Each structure stands twice: as C-alpha cells, then as structure tokens.
Amino acid sequence: MNMKKRLLFFGILLPLLYSCGSSTKTESKLDISKLEIAGEDEIEDLVAAFIDADSGSTIEIPAGFYELGTQLILDNVNNVTIKGAGMYETVLSFKTLSTGGEGMKIAGNNVILENFTVIDAPGDDIKTQNCDGLTFRGVNTTWSNQDLSKSGTYGIYPVQCKNVLVEKCEVSHSRDAGIYVGQSENIIVRNNYVFENVAGIEIENSDNAEVYDNQAINNTSGILVFNLPGLPKAAGKNTRVFNNLIKENNHDNFAQGVASENGNPITMIPPGTGVIVMAGENVEIFNNQIINHKTAGMAIMDYQITELKVPDHPGWSPYSVNIYVHDNTYERTLAVPDMSKDFGKLITAKCLKSQDIVYDGIIDPAKGTDPTRNPMNICINEKMENLRFSRFIIPEKGGIMDIQVANDPEHFNSCTVEVKTDIKNIL
C-alpha cells in the first residue's frame, strides 16, 4: 500500500474506531410536555403534606408537573410512604430551588418512595440518610441540562442506611453516580435502568450488597465497588454483582472537580470501563454480560493507582483483596482505548487495545512480595477463550514507560472466594 492510500485508509478507519463504542440508543419514556402543570395550591398542599407528615402516613402525589422552589423534607418520621401516580406521571422539578442542595431529603425508618420522578435538583435529586428499612421502587431521577457537567451529583442517594432496596428505577445524567449506596448495610439493587451517568451504580464503603438484573448502558463506567478513605464508615465488604447487562459504557466523563486526598476519584475514571473494583474486599462478580467497552470490561484496582496520597485511616485499606470474577460474558468494541484519563492512557500505551480484565497488580507487602503467588487472592475463573487479561508490573520508581505488562491469568485461576451476604431483613 503506497503512502497516499495508507493515509486515506487511516483517515477513514480512525473516525470509525472512535465512534463505534456506543451504538445502543439510551433514552427515557419521560415526556414532561404531556403533563398538566400543578397550580400554586397543589404545590402548597404537597409541601404541607411533608411538613405535617406523621408516623404511618402516606403522602400521595397526583399526576402532574410540580415546579418546587423549596425542598421536600422528612426529618426522622417513620413508616411513611411517598407515592406518585406513576414514574412518568408525577414529576417533581427542583430547577428553581433557591435554598438547599437536595430536592428531596429523607430521614426515618421504614420509608417507601415509589412511582414518581425527581428532576433538576442543584445537588442530589433524592438523599436519604440514617434510615433503617428503605425502599425505592419505580422512581426516576434525572437532569435536563444540555451541558451534563451542570447536572447534580447523585440521583438516588442512600447513605448511612440499613436494609435498603432499590428496584425498578431509572436514573440518568448524574455527574457522579446515578444510584449511589454509601456507608450502608444490607442492600439490594435490582432491575434498574441506569444510563448517561458518570457511574451507573456505585456501592461504596458498604456491607452485604447484592447488585443484580440491572441494565447499565452508556455511562462512563457501569458498576463500581469502592472503598474510599475518610468516610464515617471506614470500609465495606461482601458485595455480589451478577446477572447484569453492562453495555457500551463509553460516555465522556463529565464529573466536576479534581480528585484529592479524602476526595472522590470519580473524575479519574476513563470512559469505556464496564466494572471497576477499587480497594474492594470480598467481592464476587459473575454471570454478567459485559459488552463493548473501549478501555476495559473490568478493572481491579488499588487506591494507589490513583496516585493520590494514601492516608492512614483506621479500618481502611487501599488494597483490593478476595475478589472473585467468574462466568461473565465479554464482547469487545473496535474502538481504541480512552486516552482522556491517565488509566486509559496506561492501557493504551501498554496493552494497545481494549482489555477484558485489567489488574493493577499492586499488593500489600505485609501479605507477600511475589504477585505471581497471588497474595491478595484475586481469583479469575472466566471460561472465555482468548481472554484479554493484563496485569501491570509497576516499579517503585519511574514513569508510565517503565511499567511492564504480564498476560498471566494462570496465576489467578486456581482459587475461589466465598462471598456471603445477609439480606434476609430486606426480603
């Protein structure tokens, strides 16, 4: 092939490689234009219903579009149900909210939220905190800005809660995580549709979580299991991620800010990653369809890979340990790996093409010094032929070009991890 033809060939090929990563159309059935706009009296009645709610009450919100200039708050009221006329029939907009960050803010035990949409809060659409017994069912959260970087942080945001169920919800356009369950215990996240968020679903510093039967499509990253430093709950363990469709999570990362010590490294996540485990403990990931990610289907990482300062916090470890990955299905996109973030640049420079599984290979020196002996118990038992597995060999000194790559899944396929979750109080 002569030089002129070669240039023409690459001129055609490269745009195709960059553009083919997200062919699945992601959209919502929400159509606000069809809804009747609630009047001032209806809005005042809704605000009053939250203010006057007693234990055991049900707040029913009729169909319509409610433009709210104030937060809806329940403060330590138990056994309350908040019920709309349908996910796409009752819409609560906080676009004109003048004070407070969250649209809906809930604290109390045995709370059910179902069948409505929350849209355009300046911070989190729905934040629930210190709840024991909490259900989100048929709830939609989203933002309507053309510039997604102006979206709020979290869509559905239970934090420091126990016995949490999130099911049949739809979450989009969060500039951090769509469904974020943090510092909580006993969790089920199932049958949800999350799209066009930075992180689709995130389980962070939480115990006993089951994440299954969800669709995570066209986020920056589909499903995250993290333990991060500096939080009221030091760490979490025992998470199972299974039977999910994790597809074409190649969306640009539109998170704001710069990651720092005790900060969220969400801004560092490269587009095109299906599942990420960072500093996880006792995590099992199985029977998922992990489809068409331009950077990596799965990444098993330690906090050090962020190059942030590693703090010394009691009860928290920067290392991933006891991770069991098995029986997943991988398909690969033709797109080149992302190069907008450092981790994507590393994969591009050292692997040249998208990977099914990437392990950063960082080990706790207290557990051993030879990564081929697998002291961190990273167990990879995939049945796929020609699995693209890469382990980085990171020297103590040097830059990215000094990092080496080992394609050695055989050192990690002779172990298993038994991950037990206690969710009986939810079921």
C-alpha positions in Angstrom: 0.0 0.0 0.0 1.5 3.3 -1.0 1.7 6.3 1.4 -1.3 8.2 -0.1 -3.5 5.1 0.1 -2.3 4.4 3.6 -3.2 7.9 4.8 -6.6 7.6 3.2 -7.2 4.2 4.9 -6.4 5.6 8.4 -8.4 8.7 7.7 -11.4 6.5 7.2 -10.6 4.0 9.9 -9.8 6.2 12.9 -13.2 8.0 13.0 -14.9 4.7 12.8 -12.8 3.3 15.7 -13.6 6.3 17.9 -17.3 6.4 17.0 -18.4 2.8 17.2 -18.2 2.4 21.0 -21.8 3.4 21.8 -24.3 2.2 19.3 -27.0 1.4 21.8 -29.7 4.2 22.0 -30.4 5.2 25.6 -33.5 7.2 26.3 -36.3 7.6 28.7 -40.1 7.4 28.2 -40.4 10.6 30.3 -42.3 13.3 28.4 -43.0 16.4 30.6 -44.8 18.1 27.8 -47.8 15.8 28.2 -48.2 16.6 31.9 -50.6 19.1 33.4 -48.8 21.8 35.4 -49.7 21.8 39.1 -51.1 25.1 40.4 -49.9 27.0 43.4 -52.5 25.5 45.7 -51.4 22.0 44.7 -47.8 22.8 45.3 -48.6 24.3 48.7 -50.6 21.2 49.6 -47.7 19.0 48.7 -45.2 20.9 50.8 -47.6 21.0 53.7 -48.0 17.2 53.4 -44.3 16.7 54.0 -44.2 19.2 56.9 -47.2 17.7 58.6 -46.4 14.0 57.9 -46.8 11.8 61.0 -45.6 8.2 61.6 -47.6 5.8 59.5 -48.8 8.3 57.0 -49.0 8.1 53.2 -48.2 11.1 51.0 -50.0 10.6 47.7 -48.8 12.9 44.9 -51.3 13.1 42.0 -50.2 13.1 38.3 -48.8 16.4 37.1 -45.7 18.5 36.8 -44.7 20.3 40.1 -42.2 23.2 40.0 -40.9 23.4 43.5 -39.0 26.3 45.0 -38.4 24.6 48.3 -37.0 21.2 49.4 -39.3 18.4 50.4 -38.0 17.1 53.8 -38.9 14.3 56.1 -36.9 14.6 59.3 -36.9 11.4 61.4 -40.5 10.4 60.6 -41.0 6.6 60.5 -43.3 4.3 58.5 -44.1 6.8 55.7 -44.9 6.0 52.1 -44.4 8.7 49.4 -46.4 7.6 46.4 -46.8 9.2 43.0 -49.3 8.3 40.2 -46.5 6.7 38.1 -42.9 7.1 37.3 -43.6 9.2 34.3 -46.9 10.7 35.5 -45.8 12.5 38.6 -42.8 14.8 38.2 -41.2 17.0 40.9 -38.9 19.6 39.4 -36.4 21.5 41.6 -34.9 23.6 38.9 -35.9 26.8 40.7 -34.8 25.6 44.1 -33.4 28.7 46.0 -32.0 27.1 49.2 -30.6 23.7 49.9 -28.9 21.2 47.5 -31.1 18.2 47.6 -34.6 18.1 46.0 -36.0 15.5 48.4 -34.2 14.8 51.8 -35.4 11.9 53.9 -34.5 10.6 57.3 -36.6 8.0 59.0 -37.2 4.2 59.3 -39.4 2.0 57.1 -39.8 4.6 54.3 -41.1 3.7 50.9 -40.7 6.0 47.9 -42.4 4.9 44.7 -43.9 5.8 41.3 -42.6 9.4 40.7 -39.8 11.4 39.1 -37.5 13.9 40.6 -35.7 16.2 38.2 -33.1 19.0 38.2 -32.1 19.4 41.9 -28.9 21.5 42.2 -27.3 18.8 44.3 -28.7 15.4 44.8 -32.2 14.6 43.5 -33.1 12.3 46.4 -30.9 11.9 49.5 -31.9 9.5 52.3 -29.8 9.3 55.4 -29.8 7.3 58.6 -32.7 5.1 57.5 -33.4 1.6 58.6 -35.8 0.0 56.2 -35.8 1.9 52.9 -37.4 1.2 49.6 -37.0 3.0 46.2 -39.4 1.4 43.7 -40.3 2.8 40.3 -38.5 6.1 41.0 -36.9 8.1 38.2 -34.3 10.8 38.7 -32.6 12.9 36.0 -31.4 16.3 34.9 -32.4 18.2 31.8 -29.3 20.3 31.2 -27.8 20.1 27.7 -24.4 20.5 29.4 -24.3 17.4 31.6 -21.5 18.9 33.7 -24.1 21.2 35.2 -26.2 18.2 36.5 -26.4 17.4 40.2 -24.2 14.8 41.9 -26.3 11.8 42.8 -29.7 10.6 41.6 -30.8 8.1 44.2 -28.5 8.5 47.2 -29.0 6.4 50.3 -26.1 7.0 52.8 -25.6 5.5 56.3 -28.7 3.4 55.9 -29.6 -0.2 56.7 -31.8 -2.7 54.8 -32.0 -0.8 51.5 -33.9 -1.9 48.4 -33.6 0.0 45.1 -35.7 -1.7 42.4 -37.3 -0.9 39.0 -35.9 2.6 39.0 -34.5 4.7 36.2 -31.6 7.1 36.7 -29.7 9.3 34.2 -27.4 12.3 33.8 -25.8 12.3 37.3 -22.3 13.8 37.2 -21.2 11.3 39.8 -23.2 8.1 40.4 -26.7 7.5 39.3 -27.5 5.1 42.1 -25.1 5.5 44.9 -25.4 3.4 48.1 -22.7 4.5 50.5 -21.7 3.6 54.1 -24.7 1.4 54.4 -25.5 -2.2 55.3 -27.7 -4.9 53.8 -28.5 -3.7 50.3 -30.3 -5.0 47.2 -30.1 -3.0 43.9 -32.0 -4.8 41.2 -34.0 -4.4 38.0 -32.9 -0.8 37.4 -32.0 1.0 34.2 -29.1 3.5 34.6 -27.7 5.4 31.6 -25.7 8.5 30.8 -24.3 8.9 34.3 -20.6 9.1 35.1 -21.0 6.0 37.2 -24.2 4.0 36.7 -24.3 2.2 40.0 -21.9 2.6 42.9 -21.6 0.6 46.1 -19.2 2.4 48.4 -17.9 1.5 51.9 -20.9 -0.7 52.3 -21.5 -4.2 53.7 -23.7 -7.0 52.3 -24.8 -5.7 48.9 -26.4 -7.6 46.0 -26.5 -5.9 42.7 -28.3 -7.9 40.0 -30.6 -7.9 37.0 -29.8 -4.2 36.2 -29.1 -2.6 32.9 -26.1 -0.2 33.0 -25.7 1.3 29.5 -23.8 4.3 28.1 -22.4 5.6 31.4 -18.7 6.4 31.8 -18.5 3.3 33.9 -21.3 0.8 34.5 -20.9 -0.6 38.1 -18.4 0.4 40.7 -17.5 -1.2 44.0 -15.3 1.1 46.0 -13.8 1.6 49.5 -12.6 5.2 49.8 -10.8 6.8 52.7 -12.0 9.5 55.1 -15.7 8.4 55.4 -17.7 7.9 58.6 -17.9 4.2 57.8 -14.3 3.2 57.3 -14.8 0.4 54.7 -17.2 -2.3 53.5 -17.1 -5.9 52.3 -19.3 -8.7 50.9 -20.7 -7.4 47.6 -22.1 -9.6 44.8 -22.6 -8.2 41.3 -24.4 -10.7 39.0 -26.8 -11.1 36.1 -26.4 -7.6 34.9 -26.3 -6.2 31.4 -23.3 -3.9 31.4 -23.1 -2.5 27.9 -21.2 0.2 26.0 -20.4 2.4 29.0 -18.2 4.7 26.8 -19.7 8.0 27.7 -17.4 11.0 28.3 -16.6 11.7 31.9 -18.4 14.9 32.8 -17.6 14.8 36.6 -16.5 18.1 38.1 -13.6 19.0 40.3 -10.2 17.4 40.9 -9.7 14.2 43.0 -7.7 14.8 46.1 -7.0 13.0 49.4 -10.3 12.0 51.0 -11.9 13.1 47.7 -13.8 11.1 45.2 -11.6 9.8 42.3 -14.7 9.7 40.0 -13.1 12.4 37.9 -10.2 10.0 37.1 -12.3 7.2 35.7 -11.7 6.6 31.9 -14.7 6.3 29.6 -15.2 2.7 28.4 -15.0 0.7 31.7 -17.7 -1.8 32.5 -17.0 -2.7 36.1 -14.4 -1.2 38.5 -13.4 -2.6 41.9 -11.2 -0.2 43.9 -9.9 -1.2 47.3 -12.7 -3.8 47.4 -12.9 -6.7 49.9 -14.8 -9.9 49.4 -16.4 -9.0 46.1 -17.9 -11.6 43.7 -18.7 -10.6 40.1 -20.4 -13.3 37.9 -22.8 -14.1 35.2 -22.8 -10.6 33.8 -22.9 -9.6 30.1 -20.0 -7.1 29.8 -20.3 -5.8 26.2 -18.4 -3.3 24.0 -16.2 -1.3 26.3 -13.5 0.6 24.6 -11.0 0.6 27.5 -11.6 -2.4 29.8 -14.5 -4.7 30.5 -13.4 -4.9 34.1 -10.7 -3.2 36.2 -9.5 -4.5 39.6 -7.6 -1.6 41.2 -5.9 -0.5 44.4 -6.2 3.1 45.7 -2.5 3.7 44.9 -3.2 3.6 41.2 -4.9 7.0 41.5 -1.5 8.5 42.5 -3.4 10.3 45.3 -1.8 10.4 48.8 -2.7 7.2 50.6 -3.9 8.3 54.1 -3.6 6.1 57.2 -7.1 5.7 58.4 -8.1 3.1 61.0 -10.2 0.3 59.5 -9.5 1.3 55.8 -7.1 -0.4 53.4 -6.1 0.8 50.0 -5.8 -2.8 48.6 -8.2 -5.0 46.8 -8.4 -8.4 48.4 -10.5 -11.5 47.9 -12.0 -10.6 44.6 -13.7 -13.5 42.6 -14.5 -12.9 38.9 -16.1 -15.8 37.0 -18.6 -16.9 34.3 -19.0 -13.5 32.8 -19.5 -12.9 29.0 -17.3 -10.3 27.3 -17.6 -8.7 23.9 -15.2 -6.1 22.7 -15.6 -2.9 20.8 -13.3 -2.0 17.9 -12.7 1.5 19.4 -9.2 2.4 20.7 -8.9 2.7 24.5 -9.7 6.1 26.0 -6.8 8.5 26.4 -8.5 11.3 28.2 -7.6 9.9 31.7 -4.3 8.5 32.9 -5.6 4.9 33.5 -6.8 4.8 29.9 -3.5 6.2 28.7 -1.7 3.4 30.6 -3.9 0.7 29.0 -3.4 2.3 25.6 0.4 2.6 25.9 0.9 -0.9 27.4 -1.9 -3.0 26.0 -2.6 -1.2 22.7 -6.2 -2.4 22.6 -9.2 -2.8 24.9 -8.9 -5.4 27.6 -11.4 -7.8 29.1 -9.8 -7.6 32.6 -7.1 -5.3 33.9 -5.5 -5.8 37.3 -3.1 -3.2 38.5 -1.0 -5.8 40.4 -0.4 -3.8 43.5 0.0 -6.0 46.6 0.2 -5.4 50.3 3.8 -6.0 51.3 2.5 -7.4 54.6 0.9 -10.3 52.7 3.8 -11.0 50.3 6.1 -9.7 47.7 5.6 -12.0 44.7 2.4 -11.2 42.8 2.5 -14.5 40.9 1.8 -16.2 44.2 -1.4 -14.2 44.3 -1.2 -13.0 48.0 -4.2 -10.7 47.6 -6.4 -13.6 46.4 -7.6 -12.2 43.1 -9.4 -15.1 41.5 -10.2 -15.0 37.8 -12.1 -18.0 36.5 -13.6 -17.0 33.2 -14.4 -19.6 30.6 -13.9 -17.4 27.6 -11.2 -18.4 25.2 -8.5 -15.8 24.3 -9.4 -13.7 27.4 -7.5 -10.4 27.3 -6.1 -10.3 30.8 -3.4 -7.8 31.7 -1.6 -7.3 35.0 0.6 -4.3 35.4 4.1 -4.6 36.9 4.7 -1.1 38.5 8.2 -0.3 39.6 8.8 1.7 42.7 10.3 4.5 40.7 9.9 5.7 37.1 7.1 6.8 34.9 4.5 5.2 32.7 7.0 3.9 30.2 8.7 1.9 33.0 5.6 -0.1 33.7 5.5 -3.6 32.3 2.6 -5.8 31.5 2.1 -9.5 32.2 -0.6 -11.5 30.5 -0.7 -14.3 33.1 -4.2 -15.3 34.1 -2.9 -18.7 35.0 -1.5 -17.3 38.3 -5.0 -16.2 39.3 -7.4 -19.0 38.1 -6.8 -21.6 40.8 -8.7 -20.0 43.7 -12.2 -19.0 44.6 -13.8 -16.7 47.2 -17.0 -17.4 49.1 -18.9 -14.1 49.4 -21.9 -14.3 51.8 -24.4 -11.5 52.1 -27.0 -11.0 54.8 -30.1 -9.5 53.2 -32.9 -11.5 55.0 -34.3 -8.4 56.6 -35.0 -6.9 53.1 -36.6 -10.0 51.5 
